[in-house]
Amino acid sequence: MWTVESGEAMTTITIPLTKQQAEKLAETAVRYQVTPEELVLRGIEELLARPATEMAIDPLIDLILEKNAELYRRLA
């Protein structure tokens, strides 16, 4: 579940995280020397900057490569 609060210039989104997810987020933020909020915002910005076709194709490409992994190994 997530909630959205809209203001004049910003929207705040609240999402539930497991303890493990929150810890990993905090650790990653420390590694990049940013706040957890900045890390999430950067991730969202990067995701939204991708073309829609790229997002839809990535999982399909992964599935094809996984299904054909043995064939690729034999051909190499």
N, C-alpha and C positions, 0 to 999 in steps of 0.2 A: 504494500500500500504506500502511496505517496500523496502528499498534499502540495498544493501550489498556492502561494500568497502573492498577489500582484500589488505592486506599488506604482508610483508614477513612472519611475525609470528602471526599476528592477523587479524581478520575480524571484521569490525564494521557494525552493523545492526541498521538502523534507522526505528522506527515504530511510527505512529501517535497515540497519546493517547488523550482521551477527558480530559477536565479540571478535571473532577471528578476522572478519573482513575489516572491522574498525582498526584493529591492531596492525594489519598489513598495510592499510591505507596510511596510518600514522608513520609506520616505518619507512614506507616509500617516500612520503613527504619529507621526512628528515633527510633521506638520502639525496633528494633533489633540492634541499634547502628551501622549501616552500611550505606553506600551511596546507593541511589536508584539503581545505576548501579551494585553495588555488590549484592544487593538483587535480581535483575533480573538475574544476572549471576548464582547465587546459585540456583535459581529456575530452570533455564535451565539445569544446571548440574544435578540436582536431577531428572528432567524429562527424560533426556537422559540416566541416569543410570538405569532407569526402564526397565525391559524386555519388548519387543514389545507386547508380549501376555498379559502382565498385563495391559497395556494401553488400549488394545482392549477389554478386558474382563470387566474392571471396569464399564463402562456405561451399559453394558449388565446386570451385576449383579444388579446395581441400578434399572434398569427397571423391572427386575423380582421381586425384593423385593418390589418395589412400587406397582406393579400389584397384588401381593399376600399379601399385608399388612393386609387386612381385614381377610383373612384366618389365617394368623399368629396370629392375635389378638384373634380370636376365639379358636385357639388351645392352646393358652398360659394358 
